[in-house]
Amino acid sequence: MKFIKKSSKIIFYFANLFLIIAYVYPGNFIGCYLYNNCDFEPQIINNFFISINHFFAFSFLTALGLFAFDNISELKVLKFYLLFIAVFLELLHFLIPIRAFQFSDLLGNVLGITVIIILYFFKYEFYKK
């Protein structure tokens, strides 16, 4: 089990690194390398009032983090870190060429984190009894 926890932390750190690179890359990182078009943003499904791609990215990152870190003090730091990085990375788009701040992206980031954390604590409370 120790190997799985250690591996999940490494995967979490690499997922963070990938997310940060994708966020600060001028243009669309995935569109550039998969479609040879830096202006193309592939969509998983159509956006509603939030950016679905951002929602899924931060949901995935949050789920990885919750799996990797199970100590209560680590979880408090993780929640703060995820919310901080969600807001900070989106605000960086004011400074990065070709990128633009979008409230729907920020909302997708924060909702992705929030939904997974709520589901995690419902699961925790349900199985605790």
C-alpha positions in Angstrom: 0.0 0.0 0.0 2.9 2.3 0.7 4.1 2.0 -2.9 0.6 2.9 -4.2 0.5 6.0 -2.0 4.0 7.1 -3.0 3.2 6.5 -6.7 0.0 8.4 -6.4 1.9 11.4 -4.9 4.3 11.3 -7.8 1.4 11.2 -10.3 -0.2 14.1 -8.5 3.0 16.2 -8.8 3.4 15.4 -12.5 -0.3 16.2 -13.1 0.3 19.6 -11.4 3.4 20.2 -13.5 1.5 19.4 -16.7 -1.4 21.6 -15.7 0.9 24.6 -14.9 2.7 24.2 -18.2 -0.6 24.0 -20.1 -1.9 27.1 -18.3 1.1 29.3 -18.8 1.7 28.2 -22.4 0.8 31.1 -24.8 -1.9 29.6 -27.0 -3.5 26.2 -26.5 -0.9 23.6 -25.5 -3.0 20.6 -26.5 -4.2 22.1 -29.7 -0.7 22.9 -30.7 0.7 19.5 -30.3 -2.2 17.3 -31.2 -3.8 19.3 -34.0 -0.9 21.6 -35.1 -3.1 24.6 -34.4 -2.3 26.7 -31.3 -5.7 28.5 -31.7 -7.7 25.3 -31.6 -9.2 24.3 -28.2 -10.5 20.8 -28.2 -13.7 20.4 -26.2 -14.6 17.3 -24.3 -18.3 18.4 -24.4 -19.9 21.7 -25.1 -19.5 24.4 -22.4 -22.5 25.4 -20.3 -22.0 28.4 -18.0 -18.7 27.0 -17.0 -15.7 25.8 -18.9 -16.1 22.0 -18.9 -12.5 21.3 -19.8 -11.4 23.3 -16.7 -14.0 21.6 -14.6 -12.7 18.1 -15.6 -9.0 19.1 -15.3 -9.4 20.4 -11.7 -11.8 17.5 -10.8 -9.1 15.0 -11.9 -6.4 16.9 -10.1 -8.4 17.1 -6.9 -9.3 13.4 -7.0 -5.6 12.6 -7.4 -4.7 14.8 -4.5 -7.4 13.4 -2.2 -6.2 9.8 -3.1 -2.5 10.7 -2.6 -2.9 12.6 0.7 -5.0 11.2 3.5 -3.6 13.0 6.6 -6.0 15.7 7.9 -3.3 18.4 7.9 -2.2 17.4 4.4 -5.9 17.6 3.2 -6.2 21.2 4.6 -3.1 22.2 2.8 -4.2 20.4 -0.3 -7.6 22.3 -0.4 -5.9 25.6 0.1 -3.3 24.8 -2.6 -5.9 23.7 -5.1 -8.0 26.8 -4.7 -5.0 29.0 -4.7 -3.6 27.5 -7.9 -7.1 27.6 -9.6 -7.4 31.3 -9.0 -3.7 32.2 -9.5 -3.3 30.4 -12.8 -6.4 31.9 -14.2 -5.3 35.4 -13.1 -2.0 34.8 -14.9 -3.9 34.9 -18.1 -4.1 38.7 -17.8 -0.3 38.7 -18.3 0.3 35.8 -20.8 0.2 36.7 -24.5 -2.6 35.2 -26.5 -4.4 34.1 -23.3 -7.3 35.9 -21.7 -8.9 35.7 -18.3 -12.4 34.2 -18.5 -14.7 34.0 -15.6 -16.2 30.8 -16.9 -12.8 29.2 -16.7 -12.3 30.3 -13.2 -15.8 29.0 -12.3 -15.0 25.7 -13.9 -11.7 25.4 -11.9 -13.3 26.2 -8.5 -16.4 24.0 -9.2 -14.2 21.1 -10.2 -12.4 21.3 -6.9 -15.5 21.9 -4.8 -17.6 19.1 -6.3 -14.9 16.5 -5.7 -14.2 17.7 -2.2 -17.9 17.6 -1.3 -18.2 14.1 -2.7 -15.1 13.0 -0.8 -16.5 14.2 2.5 -19.9 12.7 1.9 -18.2 9.4 1.2 -16.1 9.9 4.3 -19.1 10.7 6.5 -21.1 7.8 5.0 -18.4 5.1 5.6 -17.4 6.6 9.0 -20.7 5.4 10.6 
